[in-house]
Amino acid sequence: MKYPSFKDLILFENDDFIVVNKPPFVASLDERGGSGEVNILRLAKQYSPDAQVCHRLDKETSGAIIIAKHPEAYRSVAIQFEKRRIQKFYHAIVDGQFVFDNLFVDLPILNDGNKNVTIDRKEGKRAETYFNSITQYRHYTLVECKPITGRMHQIRIHLATQRAAIVGDVMYRGKPVFLSSIKKGYRLSKDEEEQPIMKRFALHARQIIFKGLDDQEINIEAPYPKDFATLIKLLDKFDK
């Protein structure tokens, strides 16, 4: 896999913070067992030696991540996260037509390790997400997700509880999108095996809002990566 230049990922930078647009399939931090793979933290440290990643995204998820350039900046963001003052907005493409109008999902999540999470009303930790439909297609919906808490897989599992699994999210029964399922008359050649339009689940951290050390609001929007933009373009063309 070809890794992008860190500079090309930067959406915002000042003396205290960098916000980058994380590409899909790049981990946020060193993964357990230290595979030595390139990740956002390693790239950031090469660019700014004291850099710390302030929060993480799943490896397949793309989008905005805050990086602190020094300990005071890291502390500031950690406190904002703890007090739930940071606003995060994600975009997801889900299987099916849904009209979410500020739908509030409040279902506790239990993380039993090994990247396995379940809804557990007794043992789970509080997890809250708001959902709003942005665009409805014939077979799919583009949804804005606003998590209030930051549990592992929170958006993915909360959407699955609404029978609105994110496309391509096999773990939560999301099916990939094939061009043949939306384009009438689409034919493959005899020996060709059709590939999904996106080779991951369709989740992107679209926007993040936090306060700088001067108490001024920093509001950053992350453009869609190529695969997400392509899927939306094809849905606009063939599934409206």
N, C-alpha and C positions, 0 to 999 in steps of 0.2 A: 504493500500500500504506500502511495506517495503522500508524505506528510506536508502540509502547507507551511509556509513561512509564518512564524508567530506574528510578525508585523502585519501581515495580511489579514490576520484574524481580529486585530484591534478595532473596536467600535468607538472607544472613548479612552482618553488617558489624561491624568493630571499628575501632580507631585505625589499623590497618595494612592490612587487607584488606577487600575486598568480594567476595562470591561471588554471581554472577547466574545466572538461568535464561535462557539465550539463546534467543530465539524462532527458529523456522525461517525461512529466507530473509533473515536479517540477517547480514552478514559480521562476522567477529571484528575484523578490522583493515582499514585502507585497502587496497583491492585495487590491483594494478599498473595503472598508467595513470590512477590517481586519478579514478574516475568521479564523485566528489563524493557518493556514496550514504551514507546514514546507516549507521553501523556501531557495534559495541559500544564500541570505543575512543573514538570521538567523543562518544557519549552519556556515557561514563564521565568524560571530561575536562570536560564541562559540569558534571558533578556534583561532581567532585574534580579540580582543575586538574593535579595531578602524576600522575594515574592512568596506569598501564601495564597492558595485558593480558598475563598471564603465559604463556598458551598459546593455541592457536587450535582452533576446530572448523570443519569444512567448513560452507559457507554453509547447506546444507539441514539439517545436523544441529542438533538442539536440545539444550539442557541446560546443565550446570554449567560455569562458567568462573571462574577466579580472577583478580581484578584487584588489583594492588598500589597502595597510596595514596602510596607514597614509594619512593625508590631502594633503601633498605635492605631493605624488604619484598620488592621485586622480586628483589633479589640472593638473598635467602633461598630463595625459591621456585625460582629458576633452579638453585641448587645442589641443592635437593631433587629436581628433575627430572633433573638430570645424574647424580645418584647413585641414581636410580630408587627414591626413597623415597616418592614420591607414588603413592597407589593411586587408579586410576580404574576405574569400572565403567560399562559402557554396556549399554543394552537394545536389541536388534534383533529385528525380526520377519522370519523367513526363509521362503522358499518350500519346502514339504516338511516331512515329519515326521522329526525328528532326536533321538537320545538322546545328547547331549554330556555326558559325565561327566568334568569337568576335562580336556577334550581340549586338548592343548598343540600349537599350530601354530608351527613354527620355520622360516619360509621367508623368505630375504632379499629385500628390496624395492629395486628400482632406480627412482629418480625421474629420468626423462629430460626433465624440464621440461615446460612446457605442460600441466600437470595430468595428465600421463600416467605411470602407474606400472605396473611389471611385476614378476613374480617372476623373479629372476635369481640363480642360485646362485653364479655366478662374480663378477659385478660388483656385486651388490646389497649393501645394508647390512643388518645383522642385524635381524630383526623377529620378535618373540615375542608370542603372544596365547594366553590360556586361554579356553575356551568351556564354558559349562554351560547345559543346557536348563532353562528355568523352567516353561513350560507347553506341552504338546503339543496341538495342535488336529488336526482331521482332515486338513487340507491345509497347515497352517502350524505354525511353532514360535516361541515367544518365547524368545530366547536372551540370557543374560548374557555379556558379553564383557569380559575383563580384559586390556588391552594392557600389556605390560611395557615395551616400547619405544614410541616415539611417531612412527612413520613416517607419511607422507602416505597416506591411504586404507587404512591398515593393516588395520583391522577388516573393511572392505568387501572387499578383495582376499583376505584370509585366509579369510573365509567362502566366497567364490566358489570357492576351491581345494577346498573340501569339498563342492562342488555344493549349497551352501546360500546362494545369493545373497539379499541383503536385498531384500525386496519393493520395487518401484518404483525399484531402482537399475539404471537402463538401462545405465550404463557397464559394469557387471559382469553383465549378462544377467538382472537381476532384473525380474520382471514386476509390474505394478501389481495391486492387489486390487480387484475389482469386486464390488458387492453381489450381482449376478446369479450370480456363481460360487459363492457360499456360501449364498444364501437360496433355498430351493426355491420354485418357482412365481413368482419375481420377474419381473415383466413391465414393459418400458418402453413408454411410449406411442409411437405410430408414428413421429413426427418427432423423438423425443428421442434425443440421443446420450448414452450412459452415461459418467459421469465416475468416475475411480477414487476410492476412499474416501479415500486419502491422495495428495496431489499432489506427493509427494517420496519419497525413500527413507526407510524406517522405522528410523531410528537416533537414539537419544537418550542423552546423557551423564547417566546416572542418579545417580551418586554420586561424590564426590571426597573423599579423606582426605589432609590434609597437616598440617604443624606450624606453629603460630604463632611469633612471635618470642620468646614466653615458653616455647617448647618444649612447649606443651600441644597435644594433637591437636584439629584442627578437622575434623569429619566432617559433610558436608552432602549431603542428598539433594534432587534436583530433581524436582518433580512432572512428570508427562507433560503436554505441551501438548495442546490440544484435539483436533488431528487424530490423534495417536498414541492418546490415550485412547479416541477414538471407534472407531478400528479394533479395539482390544482388546475394547471393549464388544460390537461386532458379531460378532467371532470367538467370544467367550464365548457369545453368544446363538445363533449359527447354525452354528458350525463345531466344536462340542465333540464 
